[in-house]
């Protein structure tokens, strides 16, 4: 089952493309380490946070597929930007890619933090993700044998007694 958004009537609307919370059915938790705008070891979009954001989401999708799930299974993002001035460009990139990843318009919660630096100085955005891989359906149960009724149990007991020569 796809995770579903949680919204409290006590809170106002979200400030962007995210949900206040998510509820997911039981399954395996998939934790995606912070992904960045690298493709095959090459920086995508030097100095361009929107290009790096698009590549970062593509990288998250690749990790999720390798784990056997997809973007619709994500229950949380955590985003790190190196410049507050890049927030608008980051949001624009999300508006471009989210309709493809979340066509129903239900977006996972996202915490956005501005940090002083990432692991390499040319990286402008890093995003972590957490997903819940849906549990596999249990195999269909084999049909059970006819239930033993009290009358059936008594008649079987009487038959055993007759064979052993005992009277009940």
Buried (B, 14 or more C-beta within 10 A) or exposed (E): EBBEBEEEEEEEEBEEBBBEBBEBEEBBEBEBEBBBBBEEEEBBBEEBBBBBBBBBBBBBBEBBEEBEBBBBBBBBBBBBBBBEEBBEBBBEBBEEBBEEBBEEEBBBBBEBEEEEEBEEEBBBBBBBBBBBBBEEEEEEEEEEEEEEEEEEEEEEEEEEEEEEEEEE
